[in-house]
Amino acid sequence: MQTTQSTIRIYVACLASYNNGKLYGRWIDAAQEADEIHEEIQDMLKGSTEPIAEEWAIHDYEGFEGLSISEYESIEDVARYARLIEEHGEAFGAYAGHIGGDYATEEGFLEAFQGEWDSEEAFAENLAEETMEIPEHLRFYMDYEKFARDLFMGDYFSVDGSGSKVFIFRSI
């Protein structure tokens, strides 16, 4: 599997500062244990100039490879997503973004992921060659575009990656 090139991080803002018209917060590496992220959030809140700085929210994020992180996403989920994106790269972010972070597990990803392809048609052609015995004299008649269309009506789904690549997943 590939690893991501960018840092996976969240920007956590102090809501007491924010509600008083001040921007105060910290970028935090999300690829660490949830307890460590919570500690960094508490350290950030302690540095606030507001007297009662207890509440926080995620106001930005980077490196989650297509997966949306909500303002009040659980830190345990953020840490889990970051670990899986670090381990499996952009493909996991694409998968989780497509099916929803709450449903994206490592087991489900590994079971569904079929690889990175140039197109759905390229995947369909490869699948046909690996699983079917097409006589040489009939290969010319094989319409991989239509075969791909049929495959992606229910058995598979694809998610566009960066550049021109496509991640293919089996529908489970």
C-alpha positions as CSV (number, residue, x, y, z in Angstrom):
1,M,0.0,0.0,0.0
2,Q,1.1,3.6,-0.5
3,T,1.6,6.1,2.2
4,T,0.4,9.7,2.1
5,Q,2.8,12.5,1.3
6,S,1.2,15.3,3.4
7,T,1.0,15.6,7.1
8,I,-2.3,14.5,8.5
9,R,-3.4,17.2,10.9
10,I,-6.3,19.1,12.4
11,Y,-6.6,22.8,13.4
12,V,-8.3,23.0,16.8
13,A,-9.6,26.3,17.8
14,C,-10.5,27.6,21.3
15,L,-14.2,28.5,21.2
16,A,-14.0,31.0,24.1
17,S,-11.5,33.0,22.0
18,Y,-13.5,32.5,18.8
19,N,-16.7,33.7,20.4
20,N,-14.9,36.8,21.6
21,G,-13.6,37.7,18.1
22,K,-10.1,36.2,18.4
23,L,-8.5,33.5,16.4
24,Y,-6.6,31.2,18.7
25,G,-5.9,27.6,18.2
26,R,-3.2,25.1,17.1
27,W,-2.4,22.7,14.3
28,I,-2.1,19.2,15.8
29,D,-0.7,16.1,14.2
30,A,-3.6,13.7,13.9
31,A,-1.4,10.6,13.3
32,Q,-1.0,9.9,17.0
33,E,-2.9,8.3,19.8
34,A,-6.2,10.0,20.7
35,D,-5.0,10.6,24.3
36,E,-2.0,12.5,22.9
37,I,-4.3,14.7,20.7
38,H,-6.5,15.4,23.8
39,E,-3.4,16.4,25.7
40,E,-2.4,18.8,23.0
41,I,-5.9,20.3,22.9
42,Q,-5.8,20.9,26.7
43,D,-2.3,22.5,26.4
44,M,-3.7,24.8,23.6
45,L,-6.7,25.7,25.8
46,K,-4.4,26.5,28.8
47,G,-2.6,29.1,26.6
48,S,-5.7,31.0,25.7
49,T,-6.1,34.6,27.0
50,E,-9.8,33.9,27.7
51,P,-10.5,33.2,31.4
52,I,-12.7,30.2,30.8
53,A,-11.3,28.3,27.8
54,E,-12.8,24.8,28.0
55,E,-14.5,24.2,24.7
56,W,-12.9,23.6,21.3
57,A,-13.8,22.7,17.7
58,I,-11.9,21.5,14.7
59,H,-11.9,24.4,12.3
60,D,-9.6,23.0,9.6
61,Y,-7.8,19.8,8.6
62,E,-5.3,18.6,6.0
63,G,-4.1,15.3,4.7
64,F,-7.3,13.3,5.1
65,E,-7.3,12.4,1.4
66,G,-10.9,13.2,0.5
67,L,-12.5,12.3,3.9
68,S,-14.4,15.2,5.4
69,I,-13.8,15.9,9.1
70,S,-16.6,17.7,11.0
71,E,-16.2,20.4,13.5
72,Y,-17.0,18.1,16.3
73,E,-15.6,14.9,15.0
74,S,-14.5,12.6,17.9
75,I,-10.8,12.7,18.4
76,E,-10.8,8.9,18.6
77,D,-12.2,8.8,15.0
78,V,-9.8,11.4,13.9
79,A,-6.8,9.4,15.2
80,R,-8.2,6.2,13.6
81,Y,-8.7,7.8,10.2
82,A,-5.2,9.3,10.4
83,R,-3.6,5.9,11.2
84,L,-5.5,4.2,8.4
85,I,-4.6,6.9,5.9
86,E,-1.0,6.8,7.0
87,E,-1.0,3.0,6.5
88,H,-3.1,2.8,3.3
89,G,-2.7,6.2,1.7
90,E,-5.1,8.1,-0.4
91,A,-7.1,4.9,-1.2
92,F,-8.4,4.7,2.4
93,G,-9.4,8.4,2.4
94,A,-11.3,7.9,-0.9
95,Y,-13.0,4.8,0.5
96,A,-14.0,6.4,3.8
97,G,-15.1,9.5,2.0
98,H,-17.4,7.5,-0.3
99,I,-19.0,5.1,2.2
100,G,-18.8,7.4,5.2
101,G,-16.2,7.6,7.9
102,D,-18.5,5.9,10.5
103,Y,-18.7,2.8,8.2
104,A,-15.1,2.7,7.0
105,T,-13.1,0.0,8.8
106,E,-9.7,-1.4,7.9
107,E,-11.2,-4.8,7.5
108,G,-13.9,-3.5,5.1
109,F,-11.4,-1.5,3.2
110,L,-9.0,-4.5,2.7
111,E,-11.9,-6.7,1.6
112,A,-13.2,-4.2,-0.9
113,F,-10.1,-2.6,-2.3
114,Q,-9.3,-3.8,-5.8
115,G,-6.4,-1.5,-6.6
116,E,-5.6,1.7,-8.4
117,W,-6.4,1.8,-12.1
118,D,-6.3,4.3,-15.0
119,S,-10.0,3.8,-15.6
120,E,-13.0,1.6,-14.8
121,E,-12.6,0.2,-18.3
122,A,-9.0,-0.8,-17.7
123,F,-10.1,-2.6,-14.5
124,A,-12.9,-4.4,-16.4
125,E,-10.5,-5.5,-19.2
126,N,-8.0,-6.8,-16.6
127,L,-10.8,-8.6,-14.7
128,A,-12.0,-10.2,-17.9
129,E,-8.6,-11.4,-18.8
130,E,-8.0,-12.9,-15.4
131,T,-11.3,-14.6,-14.9
132,M,-12.6,-15.5,-18.4
133,E,-11.3,-17.6,-21.2
134,I,-12.0,-15.5,-24.2
135,P,-11.0,-17.3,-27.5
136,E,-8.5,-15.3,-29.4
137,H,-10.8,-14.9,-32.5
138,L,-13.5,-13.3,-30.3
139,R,-11.3,-10.8,-28.3
140,F,-12.0,-8.2,-31.0
141,Y,-15.7,-8.3,-30.2
142,M,-15.3,-7.8,-26.4
143,D,-16.7,-4.4,-25.5
144,Y,-14.9,-3.5,-22.2
145,E,-16.7,-0.1,-21.9
146,K,-20.0,-1.9,-21.7
147,F,-18.6,-4.6,-19.5
148,A,-17.3,-1.9,-17.1
149,R,-20.7,-0.2,-17.1
150,D,-22.4,-3.4,-16.1
151,L,-19.8,-4.2,-13.4
152,F,-20.1,-0.7,-11.8
153,M,-23.9,-0.9,-11.7
154,G,-23.7,-2.9,-8.5
155,D,-20.7,-5.2,-8.0
156,Y,-18.1,-2.5,-7.9
157,F,-17.7,1.3,-7.3
158,S,-14.9,3.7,-8.1
159,V,-13.6,6.8,-6.5
160,D,-11.4,9.3,-8.4
161,G,-8.0,9.8,-6.9
162,S,-5.6,12.6,-7.4
163,G,-4.3,13.0,-10.9
164,S,-6.0,10.6,-13.4
165,K,-6.1,7.5,-11.2
166,V,-9.2,5.7,-10.1
167,F,-9.6,3.6,-7.0
168,I,-11.7,0.5,-7.5
169,F,-13.7,-1.2,-4.7
170,R,-15.9,-4.2,-4.6
171,S,-19.4,-3.5,-3.2
172,I,-19.8,-5.7,-0.1
